[in-house]
Amino acid sequence: MSYLPETSNKGVEFDADLIRRYDVMGPRYTSYPTAVQFRDDFNVYDFADAAERSRVNAGPLSLYFHLPFCDHVCYYCACNKIVTRDHSRVAPYIEHLKTEMSRVAPLLDNTRPIRQLHWGGGTPTFLNNDQMSELMEAIAGNFALQTDDKRDYSIEIDPRVASESTIQHLADLGFNRISVGVQDFDEQVQKAVHRIQSERETLAVIDAARSAGFRSLNVDLIYGLPFQNLKRFASTLERVIEIAPDRLAIYNYAHMPHLFKPQRRIQEQDLPSAEEKLAILQFTVERLTNAGYVYIGMDHFARPDDELAVALHNGSLHRNFQGYSTHADCDLAAFGVSSIARLDDCYSQNQRDIEDYYQVLDKGELPVAKGIRLNQDDIIRRDLIQRILCQGGFDVVDIEIRYGIEFLDYFADTLTRLWDLANDGLIKWDGYRLNVLPAGRMLMRNIAMVFDHYQAQATEQRHSRMI
Ligand code: SF4
């Protein structure tokens, strides 16, 4: 069920004053608890126990592969990547992925259908076509890959490192969704972030994906980069609207050079002001919704006939590490350096350093570095946060029946904050039902944060601001 207002496709209202007032640091809730709360004392035995519970519960699986290599560094990047020109580093990495799969797959039951597969990075196409084939064959050897139309097999593409033949090869391997990093077409912005990518290269990849029959095309943009202003970003946005992707993700650049070394190459004085960013965001939301895109939430837009938009309106949307998804929460096995898995009631993360990752695998072990097993309170709060971000609210009685709690007692400490959100027009709240209102849809993570037990300690650490 969806709790979103029954308005037109737009369903979102941009209130600049509210956004200014609620501009605090906060998580993007691709998981709850977030990675900041993962614990070092979570070990391989905890992982194996979680895998066993996942195996017993069965059901479809998602797979994630982290392919960390990049030819060049983009200065805004906050991903876990390895910048190198040495392509001989790929072969040993694939060998270690195979070793990891051969240890994890038997724990999970290799007959479970793989509904979702995602290759992220880094730059997945740093691998050449033969290496991509080799990896996909190894995956097929360990897991039950699907060929039907219900599968979502996606890959992140950097158009600078993918030819038209690469795209056809990916389609032949079974990928049917493609996510293309654009960020900004403006040359000065591209120079300042060290990502020179011509419009021609981008369009070639997109045309190739369409010819190869990819079911869905996503384009990523970033606002808040150096030298961006409303006029320049509007020009990029117009060109992207002409391309007509099925989905768009518009991320806010969070300048945190103390955490991400490449960002130290970006001069703070070149960044747009908070007011300029707000103007860009407002223009983007209004322009895309006027162009017919549906605001899905948390930076994501989709065409009205896209499965994400349909799922938003029928209340079947989900959120996971890849953002929004139409698949019910299925367990996620993740492979490669720094990748994060979700098995049963646990999250776990692999070693972040490639040498540590290799060393642990070479010793015959699993490369689990940290994680968390959710307690009942985490599970209740995760459910509420998911419902807010994906369905736009919840019925109190549903939560009470499902978890055997008296909602108003259980969340007594939270009620004042809920009433404050209601008074500010972000939500409709009467003690029985919470509905996110159009003005609250740009601030859904602020609403979700009310139910985040760890938020007070987390916000000062690794999260970004709203603008
Ligand atoms: S943004 Fe992508 S291509 Fe650029 S350095 Fe980061 S992972 Fe590599």
Residues whose N, C-alpha, C, O or C-beta is under 5 A from the ligand:
A	BS01	SF4	C70 H72 V73 C74 C77 C79 K81 G121 G122 T123 D158
